[in-house]
Amino acid sequence: MISQIPQRKLEFNPVFGAILKQIIGRDPLGLHSIFSQKRSIERGNAFKLKERAPIILAWGQGQFLVDLAKLCFESGNLTDPKGIPCQDNPLLFAHASPTLQTHKELWLNNIMKMV
């Protein structure tokens, strides 16, 4: 059941956090993201290749991801996306690889039911 996946505040490795802050600092408009306006041709080509493949949203629940998540939703390329939404913000989704193995399996089982 989707509600069984823990809805925690973001807790991540400090090294990863420092690297992510550097990327966001260098790339405030989300150019690193496939959903950036500057990558629209690349994104369009990627979506044409896999028209029947499901789009799974699973970037995590950290508030620092909201602006990048907005890029995704504003891109116009989402058709019936799948994901386990965060209870605190509809733009955020449970990460595909939570810390505990049992939570990973729960996430995967829930996504499999959706697709």
Secondary structure, DSSP 8 states (H G I E B T S, - for coil): -GGGS--------HHHHHHHHHHHHH-TT-TTSTTSGGGHHHHHHHHHHTTTS--EE--B--GGGHHHHHHHHHTS--SS-EE-B-SS-TT-B--SS-SSHHHHHHHHHHHHHH-
